[in-house]
Amino acid sequence: MAIEVLIVEDNPGDVRLLQEAFHNLENLIHLHLAEDGVAAMAFLKREGVQSQSPRPDLIILDLNLPKMNGREFLALIKADDNLKMVPIIILSSSEADADVSLSYQLHANCFLRKPTQWDAFDAIVRNIGAFWLAKTRLPQQGVGA
Amino acid sequence: MPKMDGREVLAQIKKDESLNLIPTIILTTSEADKDILESYQLQANCYLRKPVELEAFEGLVKQINDFWLTMARLPPPALPT
């Protein structure tokens, strides 16, 4: 069964890089996109046009987003008993220690720095694939519901 | 684990504001879906099944090193208080 991955990213260039980098994993995953925290919440809550959206198995989240930024989104998800078990990987260009610390305090599962060069970007995504999608046990949907 | 099991340790770490930013990886032989779910609900950062074969165990430790200690950003060391 395919792994449902939600990418929350507003920068079209980074979205394109992620799509390209995840292309090699397309047999393993279904990739979904949300351009800001509000759209991502609608996806998770299955609101409006997102009423048929699947529950993601993994979320990849940028921090600096319009409407609702990544920190607010992260805090909301990790305070929600129905959603907090979904692993969230922060993928951010921020190098600030404060952003790393705050993300872990808000229960981000992992913090990765978003590279600017394609090779490094591709390597990050390959590592997410090898570690989070192949090795890590993710929570099964419906268990405990 | 004896005395205090891993779930209790995890819950205590993640409730403690001075400790909750420390990434905590569950490494266990349990494959039970309920253990996986409970661990993530308690804010474990990641859940890995502990292999029984040495070679697989060494491979997993290498992957933890390659991902968590090489690629991931870990929280900076706490400043002295």
Backbone of each chain as ProteinMPNN parsed JSONL, in Angstrom:
{"seq_chain_A": "MAIEVLIVEDNPGDVRLLQEAFHNLENLIHLHLAEDGVAAMAFLKREGVQSQSPRPDLIILDLNLPKMNGREFLALIKADDNLKMVPIIILSSSEADADVSLSYQLHANCFLRKPTQWDAFDAIVRNIGAFWLAKTRLPQQGVGA", "coords_chain_A": {"N_chain_A": [[0.845, -1.191, 0.0], [0.524, 2.196, -0.843], [2.454, 4.872, 0.575], [1.2, 7.726, 2.074], [2.164, 10.951, 1.548], [2.344, 14.202, 2.698], [3.248, 17.309, 1.53], [4.033, 20.436, 2.733], [4.445, 23.395, 1.514], [5.31, 26.54, 0.226], [6.866, 27.69, -1.717], [7.203, 27.732, -5.127], [9.422, 26.864, -6.586], [10.812, 25.214, -4.782], [8.851, 23.31, -4.396], [8.81, 22.155, -6.909], [11.389, 21.065, -6.994], [11.166, 19.202, -4.911], [9.164, 17.512, -5.905], [10.461, 16.523, -8.137], [12.647, 15.25, -6.937], [11.363, 13.333, -5.394], [10.406, 11.77, -7.358], [11.665, 9.352, -7.987], [10.645, 7.695, -6.082], [8.096, 7.17, -6.691], [6.641, 4.84, -6.98], [6.285, 4.007, -4.471], [5.063, 5.911, -2.933], [2.301, 8.245, -2.455], [2.129, 11.512, -3.376], [1.172, 14.541, -1.902], [0.188, 17.978, -2.005], [0.271, 21.046, -0.187], [-0.114, 24.542, -0.008], [0.143, 26.276, 2.072], [-0.234, 26.731, 5.663], [-2.959, 26.839, 6.286], [-4.221, 25.591, 4.112], [-3.093, 23.091, 4.45], [-4.197, 22.316, 6.905], [-6.874, 22.15, 6.148], [-6.694, 19.997, 4.421], [-5.993, 17.95, 6.214], [-8.154, 17.966, 7.93], [-10.093, 17.341, 6.223], [-11.698, 19.208, 4.852], [-14.055, 21.048, 2.853], [-13.135, 21.107, -0.529], [-11.352, 19.178, 0.003], [-12.483, 16.912, 1.003], [-12.223, 14.227, 0.428], [-9.659, 13.615, 0.981], [-6.78, 11.619, 1.743], [-5.595, 10.356, 4.907], [-2.487, 11.595, 5.854], [0.585, 9.705, 6.01], [2.987, 10.716, 6.576], [4.35, 13.942, 7.078], [5.868, 16.633, 5.425], [7.252, 19.615, 6.209], [7.549, 23.055, 5.659], [8.851, 25.943, 7.383], [8.446, 28.716, 7.092], [5.674, 30.07, 6.02], [2.827, 31.382, 4.216], [-0.258, 32.798, 5.543], [-0.837, 30.67, 7.613], [1.826, 29.955, 9.576], [4.564, 27.532, 9.591], [5.271, 26.869, 12.221], [2.985, 27.436, 13.728], [1.193, 25.667, 12.538], [2.433, 23.211, 13.13], [2.275, 23.256, 15.963], [-0.506, 23.152, 16.299], [-1.182, 20.661, 15.154], [0.26, 18.853, 16.746], [-0.984, 19.172, 19.117], [-3.362, 18.022, 18.809], [-5.296, 15.312, 19.499], [-6.125, 13.475, 17.624], [-4.438, 13.717, 15.524], [-1.795, 14.006, 16.262], [-0.039, 11.895, 16.154], [0.977, 11.673, 13.633], [3.936, 11.638, 11.884], [6.067, 14.467, 11.542], [8.264, 16.066, 9.484], [10.451, 18.701, 9.568], [11.434, 20.79, 7.008], [13.492, 23.111, 6.279], [14.9, 26.256, 5.31], [16.016, 27.675, 7.277], [18.707, 28.337, 9.467], [18.788, 28.907, 12.039], [19.443, 28.343, 15.412], [17.418, 28.71, 17.254], [15.104, 28.175, 15.831], [15.406, 25.46, 15.331], [15.437, 24.373, 17.932], [12.897, 25.255, 18.889], [11.217, 23.922, 17.117], [11.637, 21.208, 17.789], [10.763, 21.334, 20.413], [8.104, 21.801, 19.984], [7.421, 19.351, 19.177], [8.111, 18.449, 16.637], [9.091, 15.799, 14.511], [11.533, 15.598, 13.329], [14.248, 17.617, 12.122], [15.332, 19.056, 9.221], [17.732, 20.701, 7.25], [16.968, 22.724, 4.533], [18.469, 22.33, 1.49], [20.189, 24.372, -0.96], [21.265, 23.617, -3.314], [20.813, 21.379, -6.062], [21.902, 18.707, -5.992], [22.356, 18.237, -3.268], [19.802, 18.564, -2.334], [18.501, 16.455, -3.591], [19.852, 14.393, -2.324], [18.966, 14.678, 0.327], [16.245, 14.04, 0.044], [16.473, 11.42, -0.856], [17.534, 10.286, 1.431], [15.412, 10.7, 3.221], [13.638, 8.96, 2.042], [15.024, 6.49, 2.308], [15.317, 6.262, 5.066], [12.953, 7.178, 6.521], [10.802, 6.206, 5.01], [11.437, 3.606, 4.377], [12.698, 2.33, 6.531], [11.876, 3.266, 9.056], [9.186, 2.599, 11.302], [5.989, 3.544, 10.675], [2.998, 5.004, 12.09], [0.079, 2.997, 11.83], [-2.8, 3.576, 9.888], [-5.985, 3.978, 11.324], [-5.559, 2.269, 13.456], [-6.294, 1.897, 16.812], [-8.349, 3.628, 16.615]], "CA_chain_A": [[0.0, 0.0, 0.0], [1.356, 3.402, -0.967], [2.57, 5.758, 1.734], [0.664, 9.054, 1.749], [3.083, 11.986, 2.034], [1.86, 15.568, 2.475], [4.281, 18.35, 1.539], [3.474, 21.769, 2.978], [5.531, 24.236, 0.981], [4.716, 27.593, -0.602], [7.769, 28.151, -2.769], [7.016, 26.853, -6.291], [10.702, 26.262, -6.975], [11.094, 24.108, -3.863], [7.862, 22.263, -4.69], [9.256, 21.455, -8.116], [12.553, 20.254, -6.619], [10.696, 18.053, -4.118], [8.474, 16.576, -6.804], [11.488, 15.878, -8.966], [13.454, 14.371, -6.091], [10.525, 12.206, -4.968], [9.98, 11.026, -8.542], [12.2, 7.981, -7.926], [9.904, 6.92, -5.082], [6.673, 7.294, -7.018], [5.95, 3.551, -6.814], [6.157, 3.752, -3.035], [4.322, 6.961, -2.224], [1.422, 9.232, -3.091], [2.554, 12.825, -2.924], [0.118, 15.56, -1.872], [0.778, 19.297, -1.778], [-0.513, 22.151, 0.371], [0.782, 25.687, -0.194], [0.285, 27.019, 3.323], [-0.742, 25.996, 6.819], [-4.428, 26.76, 6.232], [-4.55, 24.535, 3.146], [-2.692, 21.81, 5.037], [-5.207, 21.972, 7.913], [-8.081, 21.72, 5.415], [-6.398, 18.641, 3.926], [-6.023, 17.007, 7.336], [-9.51, 17.944, 8.5], [-10.979, 16.938, 5.117], [-12.694, 20.269, 4.697], [-14.321, 21.574, 1.516], [-12.753, 20.272, -1.673], [-10.433, 18.139, 0.492], [-13.282, 15.956, 1.782], [-11.794, 12.856, 0.126], [-8.201, 13.499, 1.124], [-6.343, 10.55, 2.64], [-4.807, 10.756, 6.071], [-1.071, 11.392, 5.517], [1.437, 8.88, 6.877], [4.175, 11.522, 6.865], [4.213, 15.33, 6.619], [7.119, 17.384, 5.273], [6.721, 20.95, 6.503], [8.389, 24.256, 5.683], [8.474, 26.774, 8.532], [7.968, 30.042, 6.706], [4.546, 29.884, 5.103], [1.803, 32.414, 4.361], [-1.551, 32.504, 6.202], [-0.517, 30.036, 8.905], [3.203, 29.495, 9.354], [4.828, 26.143, 9.942], [5.298, 26.682, 13.681], [1.58, 27.396, 14.183], [0.629, 24.406, 12.048], [3.037, 22.144, 13.928], [1.705, 23.298, 17.313], [-1.907, 22.696, 16.234], [-1.253, 19.222, 14.88], [0.796, 18.07, 17.857], [-1.894, 19.3, 20.264], [-4.625, 17.384, 18.415], [-5.172, 13.884, 19.815], [-6.393, 12.642, 16.445], [-3.445, 13.958, 14.461], [-0.43, 14.227, 16.743], [0.842, 10.761, 15.895], [1.518, 11.725, 12.269], [5.286, 12.213, 11.935], [6.286, 15.707, 10.789], [9.663, 16.421, 9.243], [10.644, 20.1, 9.18], [12.427, 20.992, 5.947], [13.522, 24.581, 6.32], [16.191, 26.875, 4.984], [16.511, 28.345, 8.475], [19.832, 27.736, 10.189], [18.762, 29.468, 13.392], [19.305, 27.364, 16.492], [16.119, 28.903, 17.916], [14.078, 27.468, 15.039], [15.598, 24.019, 15.548], [14.976, 24.07, 19.294], [11.438, 25.425, 19.003], [10.549, 22.85, 16.362], [11.646, 19.979, 18.595], [9.894, 21.55, 21.587], [6.715, 21.662, 19.506], [7.29, 17.925, 18.854], [8.493, 18.009, 15.299], [9.806, 14.522, 14.64], [12.89, 15.718, 12.807], [14.502, 18.913, 11.484], [16.332, 18.977, 8.16], [17.941, 21.986, 6.582], [16.675, 22.652, 3.101], [19.644, 22.804, 0.757], [19.877, 25.214, -2.114], [21.78, 22.969, -4.519], [20.027, 20.215, -6.446], [22.492, 17.438, -5.543], [22.108, 18.098, -1.83], [18.351, 18.41, -2.208], [18.218, 15.073, -3.992], [20.39, 13.514, -1.27], [18.05, 14.77, 1.475], [15.022, 13.285, -0.258], [16.84, 9.989, -0.868], [17.665, 9.872, 2.837], [14.06, 10.586, 3.776], [13.101, 7.705, 1.505], [15.718, 5.321, 2.869], [15.148, 6.143, 6.516], [11.572, 7.339, 7.023], [9.812, 5.428, 4.263], [11.815, 2.196, 4.271], [13.215, 1.731, 7.765], [11.072, 3.665, 10.216], [7.804, 2.122, 11.361], [5.043, 4.651, 10.795], [1.734, 4.537, 12.674], [-0.886, 2.498, 10.854], [-4.067, 4.289, 9.923], [-7.134, 3.238, 11.848], [-5.23, 1.566, 14.679], [-6.617, 2.65, 18.018], [-9.465, 4.557, 16.373]], "C_chain_A": [[0.886, 1.25, 0.0], [1.342, 4.219, 0.317], [2.122, 7.157, 1.305], [1.568, 10.117, 2.386], [2.505, 13.363, 1.687], [3.033, 16.541, 2.59], [3.6, 19.696, 1.728], [4.573, 22.772, 2.655], [4.912, 25.276, 0.048], [5.592, 28.004, -1.772], [7.681, 27.206, -3.98], [8.314, 26.166, -6.732], [11.051, 25.073, -6.088], [10.103, 22.955, -4.072], [8.333, 21.444, -5.893], [10.455, 20.55, -7.805], [12.124, 19.008, -5.835], [10.006, 17.02, -5.011], [9.481, 15.798, -7.645], [12.273, 14.854, -8.145], [12.653, 13.151, -5.638], [10.102, 11.318, -6.141], [10.446, 9.566, -8.493], [11.433, 7.086, -6.963], [8.427, 6.812, -5.444], [5.919, 5.966, -6.932], [5.622, 3.268, -5.357], [5.192, 4.717, -2.368], [3.274, 7.625, -3.108], [1.792, 10.58, -2.499], [1.382, 13.809, -2.999], [0.766, 16.891, -1.507], [-0.214, 20.235, -1.125], [0.408, 23.358, 0.397], [0.9, 26.565, 1.054], [-0.361, 26.214, 4.448], [-2.26, 25.833, 6.797], [-4.858, 25.639, 5.284], [-4.194, 23.161, 3.712], [-3.694, 21.362, 6.106], [-6.485, 21.478, 7.239], [-7.898, 20.305, 4.886], [-6.556, 17.627, 5.064], [-7.42, 16.867, 7.927], [-10.557, 17.546, 7.464], [-12.105, 17.938, 4.923], [-12.843, 20.646, 3.225], [-13.923, 20.599, 0.432], [-11.821, 19.137, -1.249], [-11.181, 17.011, 1.203], [-12.865, 14.501, 1.549], [-10.296, 12.647, 0.368], [-7.843, 12.345, 2.065], [-5.634, 11.121, 3.86], [-3.331, 10.547, 5.74], [-0.359, 10.473, 6.517], [2.657, 9.671, 7.33], [3.937, 12.925, 6.305], [5.605, 15.955, 6.538], [6.73, 18.86, 5.257], [7.804, 22.017, 6.443], [7.964, 25.101, 6.883], [7.862, 28.102, 8.128], [6.926, 29.919, 5.607], [3.579, 31.053, 5.272], [0.582, 31.882, 5.119], [-1.38, 31.86, 7.581], [0.882, 29.469, 8.762], [3.419, 28.086, 9.913], [4.825, 25.872, 11.432], [3.877, 26.564, 14.235], [0.933, 26.076, 13.775], [1.131, 23.236, 12.892], [2.413, 22.092, 15.324], [0.268, 22.775, 17.31], [-1.994, 21.181, 16.058], [-0.82, 18.423, 16.107], [-0.011, 18.238, 19.148], [-3.221, 18.593, 19.993], [-4.493, 15.867, 18.606], [-5.407, 12.971, 18.614], [-5.313, 12.746, 15.38], [-1.999, 13.906, 14.946], [0.523, 13.07, 16.476], [1.443, 10.782, 14.481], [2.909, 12.358, 12.314], [5.421, 13.438, 11.026], [7.779, 15.989, 10.708], [9.706, 17.891, 8.832], [11.741, 20.144, 8.116], [12.486, 22.497, 5.708], [14.899, 25.099, 5.945], [16.783, 27.587, 6.203], [17.69, 27.581, 9.089], [19.838, 28.177, 11.642], [18.563, 28.367, 14.426], [17.928, 27.466, 17.15], [15.011, 28.174, 17.156], [14.172, 25.954, 15.238], [15.046, 23.631, 16.917], [13.459, 24.153, 19.407], [10.7, 24.314, 18.272], [10.518, 21.559, 17.174], [10.776, 20.144, 19.846], [8.424, 21.423, 21.223], [6.45, 20.242, 18.986], [7.374, 17.605, 17.364], [9.275, 16.71, 15.456], [11.249, 14.635, 14.191], [13.033, 17.083, 12.135], [15.617, 18.727, 10.462], [16.492, 20.354, 7.531], [17.745, 21.815, 5.084], [17.879, 23.174, 2.316], [19.225, 23.699, -0.414], [20.348, 24.558, -3.413], [21.023, 21.678, -4.795], [20.605, 18.907, -5.886], [22.211, 17.186, -4.058], [20.621, 17.895, -1.561], [17.952, 16.961, -2.51], [18.694, 14.094, -2.914], [19.48, 13.504, -0.042], [16.822, 13.907, 1.225], [15.325, 11.786, -0.311], [16.984, 9.467, 0.56], [16.321, 9.776, 3.539], [13.444, 9.27, 3.309], [13.711, 6.49, 2.184], [15.434, 5.153, 4.351], [13.683, 6.164, 6.927], [10.577, 6.448, 6.296], [10.162, 3.944, 4.209], [12.147, 1.572, 5.618], [12.339, 2.036, 8.982], [9.684, 3.041, 10.157], [6.899, 3.325, 11.596], [3.745, 4.132, 11.405], [0.76, 4.096, 11.588], [-2.205, 3.239, 11.009], [-5.156, 3.397, 10.477], [-6.844, 2.479, 13.133], [-5.577, 2.449, 15.874], [-7.79, 3.584, 17.847], [-10.74, 4.02, 17.012]], "O_chain_A": [[1.862, 1.34, 0.745], [0.349, 4.251, 1.044], [2.601, 7.699, 0.309], [1.715, 10.17, 3.607], [2.214, 13.648, 0.525], [3.72, 16.59, 3.61], [2.697, 20.054, 0.973], [5.508, 22.965, 3.433], [4.097, 24.944, -0.812], [5.102, 28.61, -2.725], [8.036, 26.032, -3.882], [8.296, 25.024, -7.193], [11.527, 24.047, -6.574], [10.46, 21.784, -3.945], [8.265, 20.215, -5.895], [10.531, 19.419, -8.284], [12.639, 17.912, -6.055], [10.236, 15.817, -4.886], [9.363, 14.587, -7.834], [12.529, 13.739, -8.599], [13.206, 12.058, -5.513], [9.517, 10.253, -5.946], [9.72, 8.66, -8.902], [11.554, 5.862, -7.017], [7.604, 6.414, -4.619], [4.693, 5.96, -6.823], [4.797, 2.41, -5.045], [4.574, 4.385, -1.356], [3.348, 7.576, -4.336], [1.773, 10.768, -1.283], [0.693, 13.899, -4.015], [1.766, 16.929, -0.791], [-1.398, 20.23, -1.46], [1.574, 23.241, 0.774], [1.692, 27.507, 1.069], [-0.953, 25.159, 4.217], [-2.784, 24.81, 7.238], [-5.74, 24.843, 5.606], [-4.908, 22.185, 3.482], [-4.006, 20.176, 6.207], [-7.105, 20.515, 7.693], [-8.834, 19.506, 4.899], [-7.177, 16.579, 4.891], [-7.817, 15.788, 8.367], [-11.743, 17.428, 7.772], [-13.282, 17.584, 4.842], [-11.887, 20.574, 2.452], [-14.306, 19.429, 0.451], [-11.531, 18.24, -2.04], [-10.567, 16.233, 1.933], [-13.128, 13.64, 2.389], [-9.741, 11.613, -0.003], [-8.525, 12.122, 3.066], [-5.134, 12.245, 3.83], [-2.944, 9.436, 5.379], [-0.666, 10.471, 7.709], [3.284, 9.342, 8.337], [3.399, 13.086, 5.21], [6.413, 15.824, 7.457], [5.969, 19.299, 4.394], [8.844, 21.9, 7.092], [6.831, 24.983, 7.348], [6.891, 28.563, 8.729], [7.243, 29.697, 4.438], [3.512, 31.651, 6.346], [0.422, 30.676, 5.304], [-1.744, 32.454, 8.596], [1.114, 28.598, 7.924], [2.566, 27.536, 10.61], [4.432, 24.792, 11.873], [3.593, 25.721, 15.086], [0.221, 25.448, 14.559], [0.352, 22.381, 13.314], [2.064, 21.017, 15.812], [-0.129, 22.04, 18.215], [-2.778, 20.509, 16.728], [-1.457, 17.433, 16.465], [0.233, 17.551, 20.14], [-4.102, 18.569, 20.853], [-3.674, 15.223, 17.951], [-4.941, 11.831, 18.591], [-5.282, 11.951, 14.441], [-1.078, 13.778, 14.139], [1.741, 13.23, 16.558], [2.329, 9.983, 14.177], [3.046, 13.505, 12.741], [4.949, 13.438, 9.89], [8.461, 16.13, 11.723], [9.068, 18.281, 7.854], [12.831, 19.605, 8.305], [11.638, 23.069, 5.023], [15.92, 24.47, 6.222], [17.923, 28.048, 6.161], [17.668, 26.356, 9.209], [20.765, 27.869, 12.392], [17.635, 27.563, 14.328], [17.343, 26.46, 17.551], [14.091, 27.625, 17.763], [13.158, 25.259, 15.305], [14.281, 22.675, 17.04], [12.814, 23.253, 19.943], [9.678, 23.821, 18.749], [9.486, 20.891, 17.239], [10.129, 19.192, 20.283], [7.603, 20.995, 22.034], [5.389, 19.967, 18.426], [6.792, 16.63, 16.888], [10.029, 16.541, 16.414], [12.098, 13.854, 14.622], [12.054, 17.639, 11.638], [16.716, 18.291, 10.805], [15.518, 21.073, 7.311], [18.28, 20.898, 4.461], [18.262, 24.335, 2.466], [18.054, 23.757, -0.79], [19.874, 24.911, -4.493], [20.637, 20.966, -3.867], [19.856, 18.085, -5.359], [21.875, 16.074, -3.652], [20.238, 17.142, -0.665], [17.177, 16.341, -1.782], [18.03, 13.098, -2.628], [19.248, 12.454, 0.557], [16.409, 13.135, 2.09], [14.518, 10.974, 0.142], [16.599, 8.336, 0.855], [16.106, 8.881, 4.357], [12.809, 8.558, 4.087], [12.999, 5.571, 2.588], [15.323, 4.03, 4.841], [13.223, 5.252, 7.614], [9.608, 5.983, 6.897], [9.278, 3.11, 4.014], [11.894, 0.384, 5.819], [12.097, 1.171, 9.824], [9.077, 2.963, 9.088], [7.033, 4.032, 12.595], [3.421, 2.953, 11.259], [0.636, 4.748, 10.552], [-2.663, 3.495, 12.123], [-5.241, 2.214, 10.146], [-7.774, 2.081, 13.835], [-5.188, 3.616, 15.926], [-8.198, 4.259, 18.793], [-11.791, 4.656, 16.922]]}, "seq_chain_B": "MPKMDGREVLAQIKKDESLNLIPTIILTTSEADKDILESYQLQANCYLRKPVELEAFEGLVKQINDFWLTMARLPPPALPT", "coords_chain_B": {"N_chain_B": [[11.209, -2.77, 30.002], [12.88, -3.045, 33.162], [11.755, -1.697, 36.334], [11.227, 1.149, 35.359], [9.351, 1.433, 32.53], [9.908, 1.777, 28.925], [7.878, 3.335, 27.796], [7.007, 4.906, 29.892], [9.348, 6.333, 30.467], [9.636, 7.748, 28.065], [7.239, 9.256, 28.098], [7.703, 10.861, 30.346], [10.018, 12.289, 29.586], [9.037, 13.748, 27.401], [7.146, 15.332, 28.554], [8.526, 17.08, 30.056], [9.673, 20.273, 30.074], [12.318, 21.033, 29.96], [13.56, 18.953, 28.824], [12.168, 18.007, 26.63], [12.861, 18.553, 24.012], [14.788, 16.832, 23.203], [15.634, 14.556, 20.778], [14.06, 11.429, 20.601], [14.441, 8.141, 19.97], [12.628, 5.273, 19.425], [13.641, 2.004, 19.903], [12.96, -1.136, 19.446], [11.916, -4.564, 19.877], [9.285, -4.975, 19.463], [6.609, -5.346, 17.223], [4.086, -4.56, 17.29], [1.222, -2.88, 16.245], [-0.15, -1.228, 18.018], [1.791, -0.483, 19.87], [3.474, 1.025, 18.276], [1.773, 3.13, 17.519], [1.126, 4.201, 20.069], [3.636, 5.058, 20.893], [4.212, 7.155, 19.068], [2.092, 8.809, 19.745], [2.897, 9.548, 22.247], [4.841, 11.228, 21.536], [7.278, 10.24, 20.614], [10.173, 10.505, 18.562], [10.766, 8.854, 16.481], [10.326, 5.51, 15.304], [11.792, 2.447, 15.464], [12.293, -0.907, 14.455], [13.907, -3.323, 16.356], [16.458, -5.224, 15.126], [17.133, -8.778, 15.104], [19.313, -10.091, 14.144], [22.845, -9.767, 14.04], [24.161, -8.507, 11.874], [22.129, -7.064, 10.61], [21.462, -5.442, 12.708], [23.78, -3.906, 13.023], [23.693, -2.603, 10.579], [21.411, -1.049, 10.899], [22.169, 0.663, 12.971], [24.136, 2.069, 11.64], [22.532, 3.386, 9.78], [21.043, 5.006, 11.501], [23.102, 6.629, 12.382], [23.864, 7.788, 9.9], [21.553, 9.179, 9.175], [20.388, 10.571, 11.47], [22.597, 11.603, 12.887], [24.164, 12.754, 11.006], [22.725, 13.951, 8.878], [20.304, 15.097, 9.885], [19.286, 18.064, 11.684], [20.119, 18.568, 14.944], [18.88, 19.575, 18.198], [20.468, 22.493, 19.554], [23.129, 22.417, 22.014], [22.112, 22.798, 25.42], [22.128, 25.996, 26.969], [24.196, 27.013, 29.722], [22.57, 27.282, 32.857]], "CA_chain_B": [[12.382, -2.552, 30.831], [12.53, -3.13, 34.584], [11.624, -0.47, 37.157], [10.397, 2.11, 34.612], [9.464, 0.955, 31.147], [10.24, 2.796, 27.931], [6.75, 4.258, 27.575], [7.013, 5.873, 31.0], [10.508, 7.221, 30.262], [9.277, 8.627, 26.947], [6.208, 10.208, 28.54], [8.3, 11.828, 31.268], [10.907, 13.185, 28.821], [8.292, 14.648, 26.52], [6.35, 16.268, 29.367], [9.453, 17.946, 30.777], [10.05, 21.338, 29.138], [13.771, 21.156, 29.832], [14.072, 17.747, 28.16], [11.316, 17.482, 25.561], [13.398, 18.773, 22.678], [15.786, 15.801, 22.879], [15.046, 13.521, 19.93], [14.001, 10.128, 21.262], [14.162, 7.089, 18.992], [12.252, 3.988, 20.012], [14.295, 0.862, 19.268], [12.326, -2.22, 20.184], [11.566, -5.75, 19.087], [7.834, -5.03, 19.252], [6.061, -4.931, 15.933], [2.651, -4.362, 17.507], [0.745, -1.574, 15.782], [-0.551, -0.362, 19.138], [3.011, 0.084, 20.46], [3.946, 2.072, 17.357], [0.857, 4.264, 17.658], [1.27, 4.813, 21.396], [4.928, 5.763, 20.946], [4.078, 8.446, 18.377], [1.187, 9.662, 20.539], [3.704, 10.077, 23.361], [5.787, 12.153, 20.887], [8.553, 9.666, 20.165], [10.536, 11.119, 17.287], [10.912, 7.873, 15.423], [10.145, 4.155, 15.845], [12.546, 1.473, 14.669], [12.246, -2.264, 14.985], [15.239, -3.812, 16.699], [16.696, -6.497, 14.444], [17.719, -9.811, 15.962], [20.587, -10.514, 13.557], [23.895, -8.764, 14.27], [24.449, -7.74, 10.666], [21.031, -6.11, 10.422], [21.566, -4.476, 13.817], [24.861, -2.968, 12.675], [23.199, -1.785, 9.465], [20.457, -0.065, 11.419], [22.93, 1.677, 13.706], [24.774, 2.916, 10.619], [21.494, 4.269, 9.223], [20.757, 6.032, 12.52], [24.216, 7.568, 12.305], [23.831, 8.532, 8.633], [20.423, 10.106, 9.104], [20.179, 11.445, 12.631], [23.807, 12.274, 13.362], [24.858, 13.392, 9.888], [21.84, 14.753, 8.034], [19.315, 15.876, 10.65], [19.745, 19.081, 12.636], [19.713, 18.255, 16.314], [18.804, 20.799, 18.993], [21.776, 22.921, 20.068], [23.298, 22.118, 23.437], [21.472, 23.775, 26.308], [23.023, 26.982, 27.579], [24.238, 26.851, 31.171], [21.569, 28.12, 33.528]], "C_chain_B": [[11.956, -2.662, 32.289], [12.409, -1.736, 35.213], [10.762, 0.613, 36.468], [10.479, 1.731, 33.146], [9.611, 2.132, 30.177], [9.124, 3.796, 27.705], [6.735, 5.335, 28.657], [8.179, 6.858, 30.858], [10.181, 8.242, 29.18], [8.278, 9.692, 27.4], [6.817, 11.271, 29.449], [9.215, 12.819, 30.535], [10.082, 14.211, 28.06], [7.35, 15.593, 27.267], [7.231, 17.316, 30.039], [9.996, 19.018, 29.817], [11.559, 21.516, 28.989], [14.371, 19.965, 29.069], [13.355, 17.423, 26.851], [11.827, 17.731, 24.155], [14.432, 17.707, 22.288], [15.131, 14.725, 22.003], [15.161, 12.141, 20.585], [13.549, 9.081, 20.248], [13.788, 5.822, 19.743], [12.93, 2.877, 19.208], [13.844, -0.374, 20.043], [12.029, -3.403, 19.274], [10.067, -5.796, 18.786], [7.458, -4.557, 17.855], [4.584, -4.618, 16.059], [2.242, -2.959, 17.083], [0.395, -0.653, 16.946], [0.671, 0.241, 19.84], [3.555, 1.22, 19.594], [3.089, 3.327, 17.531], [1.054, 4.978, 18.998], [2.577, 5.605, 21.49], [4.849, 7.119, 20.257], [3.129, 9.37, 19.129], [1.928, 10.287, 21.722], [4.847, 10.964, 22.857], [7.191, 11.57, 20.725], [8.891, 10.284, 18.818], [10.547, 10.123, 16.145], [10.828, 6.475, 16.049], [10.852, 3.168, 14.92], [12.426, 0.094, 15.305], [13.673, -2.771, 15.188], [15.468, -5.152, 15.995], [17.313, -7.526, 15.404], [19.074, -10.28, 15.433], [21.616, -9.386, 13.69], [24.119, -7.876, 13.048], [23.385, -6.666, 10.427], [21.079, -5.027, 11.501], [22.638, -3.427, 13.5], [24.428, -2.037, 11.546], [22.261, -0.695, 9.943], [21.186, 1.043, 12.179], [23.635, 2.615, 12.723], [23.74, 3.88, 10.025], [21.088, 5.369, 10.212], [21.856, 7.09, 12.473], [24.107, 8.429, 11.044], [22.698, 9.555, 8.611], [20.425, 11.098, 10.269], [21.434, 12.227, 13.011], [24.552, 12.992, 12.247], [23.951, 14.37, 9.147], [20.887, 15.645, 8.833], [20.004, 16.956, 11.472], [19.219, 18.684, 14.006], [19.635, 19.555, 17.112], [20.185, 21.194, 19.502], [21.897, 22.574, 21.545], [22.665, 23.216, 24.293], [22.522, 24.738, 26.857], [23.043, 26.76, 29.083], [23.233, 27.785, 31.851], [22.148, 28.716, 34.81]], "O_chain_B": [[10.799, -2.401, 32.618], [12.903, -0.745, 34.676], [9.682, 0.944, 36.958], [11.569, 1.711, 32.574], [9.463, 3.297, 30.545], [9.383, 4.972, 27.451], [6.488, 6.51, 28.384], [8.025, 8.056, 31.096], [10.415, 9.439, 29.345], [8.451, 10.878, 27.12], [6.484, 12.451, 29.335], [9.199, 14.018, 30.812], [10.393, 15.402, 28.074], [6.821, 16.54, 26.684], [6.73, 18.326, 30.534], [10.699, 18.696, 28.859], [12.023, 22.087, 28.002], [15.55, 19.979, 28.716], [13.869, 16.65, 26.043], [11.285, 17.18, 23.196], [14.898, 17.694, 21.148], [14.187, 14.062, 22.433], [16.228, 11.748, 21.058], [12.429, 9.127, 19.739], [14.54, 5.352, 20.597], [12.806, 2.82, 17.984], [14.298, -0.618, 21.161], [11.906, -3.256, 18.058], [9.631, -6.578, 17.941], [7.922, -3.522, 17.376], [3.899, -4.429, 15.054], [2.841, -1.972, 17.508], [0.615, 0.556, 16.875], [0.596, 1.359, 20.351], [4.03, 2.236, 20.101], [3.607, 4.435, 17.671], [1.137, 6.205, 19.051], [2.622, 6.681, 22.088], [5.347, 8.116, 20.78], [3.334, 10.584, 19.15], [1.626, 11.404, 22.142], [5.703, 11.396, 23.629], [8.175, 12.309, 20.702], [7.996, 10.56, 18.019], [10.36, 10.49, 14.985], [11.219, 6.289, 17.202], [10.535, 3.077, 13.734], [12.453, -0.051, 16.528], [14.524, -2.658, 14.305], [14.74, -6.112, 16.247], [17.94, -7.158, 16.398], [19.889, -10.807, 16.19], [21.304, -8.213, 13.482], [24.25, -6.658, 13.166], [23.694, -5.523, 10.089], [20.78, -3.861, 11.246], [22.429, -2.228, 13.683], [24.747, -0.848, 11.546], [22.303, 0.436, 9.46], [20.853, 2.22, 12.042], [23.715, 3.82, 12.961], [24.04, 5.051, 9.795], [20.825, 6.506, 9.82], [21.582, 8.289, 12.516], [24.24, 9.651, 11.109], [22.86, 10.66, 8.093], [20.461, 12.311, 10.066], [21.343, 13.387, 13.413], [25.477, 13.759, 12.516], [24.361, 15.485, 8.827], [20.689, 16.811, 8.493], [21.147, 16.797, 11.902], [18.018, 18.491, 14.194], [20.265, 20.542, 16.735], [20.989, 20.327, 19.846], [20.892, 22.451, 22.246], [22.682, 24.395, 23.938], [23.648, 24.347, 27.166], [22.033, 26.365, 29.665], [23.079, 28.94, 31.454], [21.458, 29.451, 35.516]]}, "name": "protein", "num_of_chains": 2, "seq": "MAIEVLIVEDNPGDVRLLQEAFHNLENLIHLHLAEDGVAAMAFLKREGVQSQSPRPDLIILDLNLPKMNGREFLALIKADDNLKMVPIIILSSSEADADVSLSYQLHANCFLRKPTQWDAFDAIVRNIGAFWLAKTRLPQQGVGAMPKMDGREVLAQIKKDESLNLIPTIILTTSEADKDILESYQLQANCYLRKPVELEAFEGLVKQINDFWLTMARLPPPALPT"}
